[in-house]
Amino acid sequence: MRYLFTGCLMVLLIYSPALFAQETWSLQRCVDYALEHNIQIKQADIQKRLNELILQQSRLSRLPSLNAGINNGFNFGRSIDPTTNQFVNNQLYYLGGSVNMSLNLFSGLQKTHTIQANKYTLAASEQLERKMENDVALNVATAYLQILLNTEQLKATRQQLNLSIAQLENTRKQVIAGALPESNLADIQAQVASDSASLITAENNLTLSILQMKAILNLPSDAPFAVDTQMNVDAIPVMNLDAITPEQIYEQAVGIQPQVLADSLTLLADKKQLAAAKGALYPTVYLSGSLGTNYASTFSQYYVDTIMVPPVQIGTVNINGVDYKVNSLPQTEPVYRSYKSPLGSQLNNNFNQSIGIGVNIPIFNGYTARTNVKRAQLNLLNQQLTAEQNKITLRQDIFQAYADAKGAREQYRATIRALEAARIAYDYATQRYELGLLNAVDYLTSQNNLFKATVNMLTAKYNYIFRVKVLEFYQTLHVQF
């Protein structure tokens, strides 16, 4: 399970199989579903995987480069025999192959600094993914609490309507009995109509809040969805605002907030990128080697052969009056012959190898290297300012959240007192109205005051809980709900 409620809230609820059958969604289920299906989180995960590939590639760049090639074709007319480098004037078929290797021995530690920069960039992208998950979880929690609030308000509105309907029936009986004037009945009927309209508005607010939650979860608008109404909101633990200061919360938050951590890692990555850019100002030392061979259809090999020359008469000699023939001695003479060298023989005879060390010294390249250094310096400076601004924003957000939480607490306490006073006033008004000592307008005013006090108290309660939970999230990133 990915970062169980890492955005804002951790839900520790157990729900029954019956609730599953009714498609009941707990807060934990909503957060888990959103973390799995949210498009922005998926995009953040893709960016993280891209950074993993970039890091892997930068590590592999330290290995030697090795390339092989084969070329073959026909030449017509005057061309160069690749085996002898001499011109020939006939058709030529050639075949060649080569293997080349190059290894960077030193390049100003550019690759080392680039690898380290990519490590920090990957770690920063992981923190940004966590931040995205936190933001999504916070949005889910806000929407979920809004649904619970609208559910409570709908319940209070329905109770108000039922109370008005019951009062309407009671007033009708008293009017028929002559105990109350008919104007009271008309006032109560108007109140029932007003409460019915309020009920429709409350139902619509609940429907809209559910649609908002479905949009966050990427659920179809017609998908069955119902929140877990068994949550005991009054039993939710809240931190003691008087036991901690916003400065203490900030000191704890600055060490765990993903955005701050991502800024720090990005700053380290930019420092390494600057070091890599400076490395381009140094000479590059590299090792190279190659293997190669070739074949040409015109290549011929020559050898010396010998042939036997038969004896021939070269004269006569007279001995004692007898003429004798004189023949030459048998002898051999060299004959130069040629033959087409076969493919295997040529490839073997023409096989060549080379190895060498080279140095590339940057002298002038359009001021590219120094421009890259200045660009890296400006990127580093910009990231330093961004990190500082994000810390300032975090401090402001925490101090604002702390002030909002304390204000919400005082408002919640005030609405509780207002509700108690409104309930007492309504009880007195009900007794006086039933005795005929209070007109319908004043009675309905007291009833509406009670309803408004109830709604205000519910709104203040949920607002207080949410404000405190946001503050707890800044402090620990793990909040029990």
N, C-alpha and C positions, 0 to 999 in steps of 0.2 A: 504494500500500500504506500503510495507516494505522498510523503510529507503530510501525515495525518493532521488535517486542519492546520496546516502551516500558514495560513494567511491571517487568521484572526482567532478562531474559536475551535475548541476540542469538545466534541459531544460525547458524553458517556451515557448513552441511553440504550435500553434494551426494548425492542418492539416485538410484538407478538405476531404469529403467522396470520392472524386475522387482519392485521394492519397491512401485511404484505399483499394479501388478496385484494385489499381495497386501494392498492397503489399509494399507500401512505409513505410520505417521504420525511425522514428525520433530517435534522440539520447536517449530521454527519454524512448521510447518503447524498444529500444535495452537493456538499463540498466535494466528495469523492467523485461524483459523476461529472461535476464541472471541471475538476483537474484532469479528468481523462478525455473529455470531449471539447474543451475550449480551444478554439482555433488559434488564439494568440499564444497559448502555452505550447501547442504543437509547433508553431512557427519558431518559438524560442528553443524548442528541442532540436529542430532542424538546424538552426544557427549553431547550436552547441556541437552537433555532429559534423557540421562543416568545419568548425574550428579544430575538431579532433583530426579530421583528414589533413588540414593544413599543418598541424603539428607533426603528424606521421610523415608527411611529405618532406618537411624540413629536416627531420631526422634521417630519412633515406637519402637526402641530398649529399650526405657525407660519403656515401659509397661511390666507388669508381663508376664512371659512365662507360658502357660497353656497347658497341654498335657493329653490326655485320651487314655486308651488302654484296649483291651479285649483279653484274651487268653483262649483257650480251647483245649482239646485233650484227648487222651487215654493213660493210663499207663498200662503196662503188667508186671507181675512178681512182684518182691519186689520193692516197691516204697513208697513214703511218702505221706500220706493223707494231703493235704494242709489245711484242716479244723482243724485237730488235731495234725499235725506235728508228727504223729506216723507211723511206718512202717506197711504196709499191704502187703499181699501176693496174692492178687487177682486182677482181672481187675478193673481199676479205670478210670472213666470219670470225668474230672475236668473242671470247668469254673470259670474264675476270671475277675475282672474289676478294674480299678484304674484311678484316676485323680490326677495329680501332678501339683503343682504351685511353681514357684520360682520368687522372686523379688529381684533385685539388689538394696541394700540400699546405698552402698558407694563403689566406686572403684577408688578412686583418681581423681574423676571428669573426667575420661576418656571419658565418653559418652558426657558430656557437651562440652568438647573441640573438640571432633570429630564432633559434630553437627555444631559448629561454623566454623570449618575448611571446612566442606562440603558446608556451605553457601558461604564462600569466593571462593571455587572452582567453584561453580555454577555461581557466578557473573563473575569470570574470563573467564569461557567458553562462557558466553554471549558477553563479550568484544572481545574474539577471533573470534566469529561468525561475529561481526561487522567488525573486521579487514578483514576477508575473503570477506565480501561483498564489502568493500572499494577496496580491491585488484582487485576483479572481475570488479567492475565499472571502475577502472582506466584502466584495460586492454581493456574494451569495448570502453572507450573514446579514447584511443590511436588508436585502430583499426578503429574507426569511422572517426577520423581526418585524418588517413592515406587514407581512401577511398575518403574523400573530396579532399585531396591533389592530389591524383592520378586522380580524376575526373577533377580537374582544369588543371593538367598537360596534360591530354588527350585532353582537349578542346584547350589548347595552341598549342599542337602538330598538331591537326587537322587544326587549323587556319594557322599554319606555312605551312602545306602541301597545303592547298587551295591557300595560297599566292604564293607558288612556282609554282603551276599549272597555276595560272593566269599569273604569270611572264613568264612561258614557252610559253603560247599562244601569249603573247605580243612580246616575243623575236622572235618567229617563224615568225610572221608577219614582224618584222623589218628585219630579215635575208632575207626573200623573197623579201622585198623591197630594199635590198642592203644596208640598213642603218647600219647593224651590221654584223660582220663576223660569219661564221657558227660555229666557236669554242665556241662562246657565247651560242649557242643553245645546244651544247654538255655539256657545264658546267651546264646549267640550268637543263637539263635532268638528269644529275648525282645528282643534288641537289634534284629533285623530288623523285628519287629512294631512296636517303638517308632519306628524310623526311617520305617516305612511310614505311621504316624500323623502323624509330623512332615511327611512329604511331602504328605499330604492337606491339612494345615493351611497349608503354604506355597502350595499351589495355590489354596486358598481365599482366602488373603491377596492373591495376585496378581489373582484374579478380582474381588475387592472393590475393589482399587485401580483396576482398569480401569473398573469401573462408576462409581466416583467421578469419574474423568476424563470419562466420557461424560456424566455429569450436568452437569459444568462446561461442556462443549462443547455441551450441548443436543442430544446425539445419542441416537437410540433405543437402548434397552438391548440389542437384538438386532443392532445394526449391526456389521459386521465392523470390528475395530479391533486393530491391533498396533503397538507402538512400534518405533522404529528402534534395534535392539540393536547396531548397528555403532558407536555412539558410544563413543569411547575416553575413559572417565571419568578415567583416570589422566593423560591428556594435557591436561586442562582447566586453563587458567592461573588461578592464584589470586594475589591481592594479598599483598604482604609486610606482615603485621600489625605487624611491629616498625618499619617505616619511616614509620608515620603514627599519629597519636593520634586518639582519638575527638573531641576538640575541633576538630581540623582538618577532620575529616569533617563535623562539624556546621556549621562556617563555610561549607563548600562547599554543603552540602545546603540550608541556609536560603535560599539564593538561587535554587535550581532546583526545589525540591519544589512540585508543583502545589497542595497544600493551603495552603502558606504564601503562595504567590502569590495564590491565590484569596482568602485572608483579607485580604491587603493591598488587593486590588481592591475587595472588599466594603466595606472600611473607607473607601476613597475614595468609593464610591457612597453610603454613609450620610452622609458629610460633605456631599455635594451635595444629598441629600434634606433634610438639615437646613437648608441654605441656601434650598432651594425652599420649605420650610415657613415660614421667616421672611419670604419674599417675599410670602406671603399677607397680611401685616400692612400692606402698602403699598396705596395707591389703585390702581385699575385704570383705564387710559385706553383707550378703544376708539373706532373709526371705524365708522359704520354708514351704510347707504344702501339705498334700495328703489326699485322700479319697480312700477307697478300700473295697472290699468284695470278697468272693469266695464260691464255691460250689463243693462238691465231692459226687459221686454216692455211695461211701462206708460208708458215715457218717450215723450213726444210733443214735437215741435218746432213752434213757431208762427211764422207769417209774415203779413205784411200784403199783401192783394191789393186791387186796385181794380176797380170795376165802372162801366160807363157808365149814367148816369141819363138816360132820354130826355126831351125837352122836353115840358112840359104847359102847357095854357092857364091863364094866371093872370089873365086879364081881357080887356077890350075897350077900344078907344080909338076916338073918333069924329073923323074928319077930314073936313071939308067935307060933313058930313051922312052920311058913310059910316062904318059900324062895322067896325073891324078887330080881329081876335083878337090878343091878346098872349100869346106863349108864353115859357116860361122858357128860359134858355140851356142847352145840353148841358153836363153836368158829370159828374165821377167822385167816388165816395166809397169810403173804405177799408173792407175786409172782412177780419176776422181769421180765418185758417184754421190748421188743425193737421194733422200727419201723423205716423205711427209712424216713429221714427228707425230706420234699418236697423242691423244688427249691426256691420258694418265702420265705419260712421260713429260709432256710440257708442263703440266701443273706441278709435277714434282721438281723439275729442273728450275722452274721460274719462281719457286717458293721463296719469299723474302720476309725478313723480320727487321723491326727497328724499335728502339727505346731511347727516350731522351727526357731531359728536364728543361723546362722553359720558364722564363720570368717575364711577366707583363707589367710594365711600369706605367702607371697613369701619369701623363704629362699635361695634356690638355684635351678635354672632351666636352667642349662647350659649357664649361663650368657646371656640369651636371652633378658631379659628386658633392661639391660644396653647396650647391643649391639644395640637394637632398638633406644635407646636414642641417642647414638652416630651417628647412621645412620640418624636420624631426624635432628641432629645438622649439619651434613654435607650437607644434602638436603637444609637446610635453608641457609647455607653459599653459596652453589652453586647458589641458586635462587637470593641471594643478588648480586652476581657477574653477573648473567645473566641480572638482571634488570639494573645494572649499565652499562653493555656493550650495552644494547639496547638503553639507553639514549645517550650514546656516539655516537652510530651509527645514531640515530635520529638527533643529533646535526650536525654530518658530512653531512648527507643527506640534511639537510636544508641549510647549508652553501654552499654545492655543488649546490643545486637547485637554490639558490639565485645567485650564480656566473654564472650558466648556463643561467638563465633568463636574467641577465644583458648583458651577451655576446650575447644571441640570439636577444635582443633588438638592440644592436649596429650593429649586422650583418644585421638585417632586415632594419635598416635605411640606411646602406651602400648599400644594394641591391636595395633599392628604388632610391638612387642617381645614381647607376650604370645603372638601367633601364632607367631612364630619359636621361642619357647621350647616351646610346645605341640607344634609339628611335630617338634622335636628329641626331646622326650620320647616322642612317639608312635613315632618311628623306633626308638628304643631299646626301647620296649615291644614293638614288633612282632618285633624280633630275639629278644628274650628269650622271647616267647610261642611262637614257632616252634621254639625250642630246648627248650620245656617248662619254662623257668625262671620263668614268670609265669603266674598263674592267669587265667582268663577274666574275672573281675570286675575285676581291676586293669587288664587289657588294655582292656576296654571302657570303663573310666573314662578312660583315656588317650585313647582314640578320641573319646569324647564331649567331652573337654576341647578336643581339636583342632577339633571341629566348632563348639563354642561360641565358641572363639577366632576362627574364620573368620567366623562370623555377626556377632560383635561388631565385628570389624575392618571388615566391609562396612557395617554400620550407622554406625559412627563415621566412615568415609570419606565416605559420602553426607551425613551430618549436617554434617561439616566443610565440604564443598564448598558446601552450601546456605547455611550461616551466612555464609561469606565472600562469596558472591554477593549475599546480601541487603545486606551492608555495602557492597559495591561499588555496588549500586543506589542506596543513600542518597547516595553520593558523586557519582555521575555520571548516573544514570538510564539509562545504557547499559552493559550488562554482556555481555562476550563469554563464550559458553559452548561 
